[in-house]
Amino acid sequence: MNITIYGPDGCSNCSRLTETAQKVVDEHGFDAEVEKESDTAKLAAKGIMSTPGFEIDDEMVLTGSTPSEEEIKELIEERL
C-alpha cells in the first residue's frame, strides 16, 4: 500500500499528517509506505484545492483536513 500526503513545504498540517500516518502504519504493522509530495504541479494535477491531500494507492480519500489517528487507521483498514 502506498500512502501519499500532498502539501507544500512549510505546511504544518501537511507535515503533521505525514508524521501521524507514519505513526499509525508503524504502530499497527500495516504494510504501507508513507511519503510526502510537495511539488505544486503534482498537487494541481491531482486537483487538490485545499491541503493536505491524503491518497491511498492512487485514490484521493480526503483533502483539506487533518484526520485523527483513529480516522487514519480506519481509512487504511477500509482499503486492505
Secondary structure, 3 states (H helix, E strand, C coil): CEEEEECCCCCHHHHHHHHHHHHHHHHHCCCCEEEEECCHHHHHHCCCCCCCEEEECCEEEEECCCCCHHHHHHHHHCCC
